[in-house]
Amino acid sequence: MSAAVVVTSGVVGLAVGSFVGVVADRLPSKESIVSPPSRCVACGVAIHAYDKIPVVSYLVLRGRCRSCGARIPPRDALTEIVTALLFVAVALRVPSPWILPAYAVLAASMVAVTAIDLEHLRIPTRLIYGTALVGAPLLVLASAGTHRWSALITAAVGAAAAFAAFFALFTAVPKGIGFGDVRLAGLCGGFLGWVGYREVAAGVLLGFVLAGIPAVVLLLLHRVNRRTQFPFGPFLAGSTMITVLWGPTLVHAWSQM
């Protein structure tokens, strides 16, 4: 990718990250993500356009509402930064600009999944279906631009396989994961499947590894017990993006074990 595309991706990522913050705030309570315009949750005053500049406005306002001085959650700025960094990483790592839009959408969705699941211990169905609705045509566009029509078949198989595997796990251990994780697995399997079958397996396996490490540590420290609800979505989201960005390296590492 050219430097202009990478920089543009970062700027767009900041703007999209601001929208991701709105999604994370409103979807769990089933509010519209379009209207009303953004308001301070403390005083209800509409936020002016000059106070919506990603990251910059948060720093200028020192994390406080201009109207009432209420604290703005640091998560808002963090969401913008993480989304922008992921957009830049995707622009640097994907082999073709045709693929960039699809995986940028995936990156934004994974940030939203992480923010919502960490706070609410659930993954909204609307978020999964919305990502699939936008992402699927973009994967078709990527296949057209790169002449990899077979990738759509591997994407469909990857989605079905990941969904089936997690559905079996959900059926066998109902309290182990939520059905939102099952839907998320299908979504991630589809995007990873477009890259390749091995990437689906590597991404899913890495998700369990990433989730297992903190779970074991917390158990040993007696901070949680076997009945404690533990969000799996952020780890599957993270493993998916890691595999999108460094899939061949990850697959090679697994094959050497």
C-alpha positions in Angstrom: 0.0 0.0 0.0 1.1 3.6 -0.6 1.8 5.9 2.2 -1.2 8.0 1.2 -3.5 4.9 1.6 -2.1 4.0 5.0 -2.4 7.6 6.3 -6.0 7.9 4.9 -6.8 4.6 6.5 -5.7 5.9 9.9 -7.8 9.1 9.5 -10.8 7.2 8.4 -10.2 4.8 11.3 -10.4 7.6 13.8 -13.7 8.7 12.4 -15.1 5.2 12.3 -13.8 4.6 15.8 -16.0 7.5 17.0 -19.0 5.8 15.4 -17.9 2.5 17.0 -18.2 4.2 20.3 -21.8 5.2 19.6 -22.5 1.6 18.6 -21.0 0.3 21.8 -23.1 2.8 23.8 -26.4 2.3 22.1 -26.7 -1.3 20.7 -26.8 -3.0 24.1 -29.9 -1.0 25.1 -31.4 -1.4 21.6 -31.3 2.3 20.8 -30.9 3.7 17.4 -27.3 4.3 16.3 -28.4 7.0 13.9 -30.6 9.3 16.0 -30.7 11.3 18.2 -27.4 13.0 17.7 -24.7 12.4 20.4 -25.5 13.9 23.8 -23.8 14.0 27.2 -25.2 11.2 29.2 -25.1 13.3 32.3 -26.8 16.6 31.3 -28.4 15.6 28.0 -26.9 18.6 26.1 -26.2 17.8 22.4 -22.4 17.6 21.7 -21.3 20.2 19.2 -19.5 19.3 16.0 -16.3 20.9 17.2 -16.3 18.6 20.2 -16.6 15.5 18.1 -13.1 15.6 16.6 -11.7 12.1 17.4 -9.2 12.0 20.2 -8.4 15.7 19.8 -11.7 16.9 21.4 -11.2 14.5 24.3 -7.7 15.9 25.0 -8.8 19.5 24.6 -11.7 19.0 27.0 -9.5 17.0 29.3 -12.1 14.2 29.3 -14.9 16.4 30.6 -18.2 17.6 29.1 -18.0 21.2 28.0 -21.5 21.9 29.4 -21.6 20.2 32.8 -18.1 19.0 33.4 -19.1 15.4 33.7 -16.4 12.9 33.0 -16.2 11.4 29.5 -15.3 7.7 29.7 -11.7 7.1 28.5 -13.1 4.2 26.5 -14.4 6.6 23.9 -11.0 7.9 23.0 -9.4 4.5 23.4 -12.0 3.0 20.9 -11.1 5.7 18.4 -7.3 5.1 18.8 -7.6 1.3 18.6 -9.8 1.4 15.5 -7.4 3.8 13.8 -4.4 1.6 14.6 -6.2 -1.5 13.3 -7.1 0.3 10.0 -3.5 1.2 9.6 -2.4 -2.3 10.3 -4.8 -3.8 7.8 -3.7 -1.3 5.2 -0.1 -2.3 5.8 -0.6 -6.0 5.9 -3.3 -6.9 3.3 -1.8 -7.8 -0.2 -4.3 -5.8 -2.2 -6.3 -2.6 -1.8 -9.4 -4.6 -3.0 -9.3 -6.4 0.3 -8.9 -3.4 2.5 -12.6 -2.3 2.8 -13.8 -5.7 3.9 -11.2 -6.2 6.6 -11.5 -2.6 7.8 -15.2 -3.3 8.4 -14.2 -6.4 10.3 -11.8 -4.5 12.4 -14.3 -1.9 13.4 -16.8 -4.6 14.3 -14.3 -6.5 16.4 -13.6 -3.3 18.4 -17.3 -2.9 19.0 -17.7 -6.6 20.0 -14.8 -6.2 22.5 -16.2 -3.0 24.1 -19.7 -4.4 24.4 -18.8 -7.9 25.6 -16.4 -6.6 28.2 -19.0 -4.2 29.7 -22.2 -6.2 29.2 -21.1 -9.8 28.8 -23.2 -10.1 25.6 -22.8 -9.6 21.9 -25.7 -8.0 20.2 -27.2 -10.0 17.3 -27.7 -6.8 15.3 -24.0 -6.2 15.4 -23.1 -9.6 14.0 -25.8 -9.5 11.3 -25.0 -5.9 10.4 -21.3 -6.7 9.9 -22.2 -9.8 7.8 -24.6 -7.7 5.7 -21.9 -5.1 5.0 -18.9 -7.4 4.9 -20.3 -10.1 2.5 -20.6 -7.8 -0.5 -17.2 -6.3 0.2 -15.7 -9.9 0.2 -17.4 -10.4 -3.2 -15.8 -7.1 -4.3 -12.4 -8.3 -3.1 -12.8 -11.6 -5.0 -13.7 -9.7 -8.1 -10.8 -7.4 -7.8 -8.2 -10.1 -7.0 -9.8 -12.8 -9.3 -10.1 -15.2 -6.3 -13.6 -16.4 -6.7 -12.7 -19.7 -4.9 -12.1 -17.6 -1.8 -15.9 -17.1 -1.5 -16.3 -20.8 -1.3 -13.7 -21.2 1.5 -15.3 -18.2 3.3 -18.7 -19.9 3.2 -17.2 -23.2 4.4 -15.1 -21.4 7.1 -18.2 -19.7 8.4 -20.3 -22.9 8.5 -17.5 -24.9 10.1 -16.7 -22.3 12.8 -20.4 -21.9 13.6 -21.0 -25.6 13.7 -18.0 -26.1 16.0 -19.1 -23.4 18.5 -22.7 -24.6 18.3 -21.6 -28.1 19.3 -19.6 -26.5 22.2 -22.6 -24.4 23.2 -24.8 -27.5 23.2 -22.4 -29.6 25.1 -21.5 -27.0 27.7 -24.4 -24.4 27.7 -22.8 -22.3 30.4 -19.4 -22.3 28.8 -20.2 -19.8 26.1 -23.2 -17.7 25.0 -25.0 -18.0 21.7 -23.6 -14.6 20.8 -20.2 -16.3 20.7 -21.6 -18.9 18.3 -22.8 -16.2 15.9 -19.5 -14.4 16.3 -17.6 -17.6 15.4 -19.5 -17.9 12.2 -18.8 -14.3 11.3 -15.1 -14.6 12.1 -14.9 -18.0 10.3 -16.3 -16.4 7.2 -13.7 -13.6 7.1 -10.9 -15.9 8.0 -12.1 -18.5 5.5 -11.7 -16.0 2.7 -8.0 -16.0 3.5 -7.8 -19.8 3.8 -9.0 -22.9 5.7 -5.9 -23.1 7.8 -6.4 -19.6 9.0 -9.9 -20.5 10.3 -8.4 -23.2 12.4 -5.5 -21.1 13.6 -7.7 -18.1 14.4 -10.2 -20.2 16.5 -7.4 -22.1 18.3 -5.6 -18.8 19.1 -8.9 -17.5 20.6 -9.0 -20.3 23.1 -5.4 -19.8 23.9 -5.8 -16.1 24.5 -8.9 -16.7 26.6 -7.3 -19.5 28.6 -4.3 -17.6 29.9 -6.1 -14.9 31.9 -8.8 -17.4 32.9 -6.2 -19.7 34.5 -4.4 -16.8 36.2 -7.6 -15.4 37.7 -8.6 -18.9 38.9 -5.2 -19.4 40.6 -5.5 -16.0 42.2 -9.0 -16.9 43.4 -10.4 -13.8 41.7 -13.0 -15.9 39.8 -14.5 -19.4 40.1 -15.8 -21.9 37.6 -19.2 -20.3 37.7 -18.0 -16.8 37.0 -19.1 -15.4 33.6 -16.2 -14.7 31.4 -16.4 -12.8 28.1 -15.0 -14.9 25.3 -15.9 -12.4 22.5 -12.9 -10.1 22.9 -10.4 -13.0 22.7 -12.0 -14.4 19.5 -12.1 -10.9 18.1 -8.5 -10.4 18.9 -7.4 -13.8 17.6 -9.3 -13.1 14.4 -7.6 -9.8 13.7 -4.2 -11.3 14.6 -4.8 -14.1 12.1 -6.0 -11.6 9.4 -2.8 -9.6 9.9 -0.2 -12.4 10.5 -2.0 -15.5 9.3 0.8 -17.2 7.4 3.2 -16.7 10.3 0.7 -18.1 12.8 -0.2 -21.1 10.6 3.6 -21.9 10.2 4.1 -21.6 14.0 1.2 -24.0 14.7 2.5 -26.5 12.1 5.9 -26.6 13.8 4.5 -27.6 17.1 
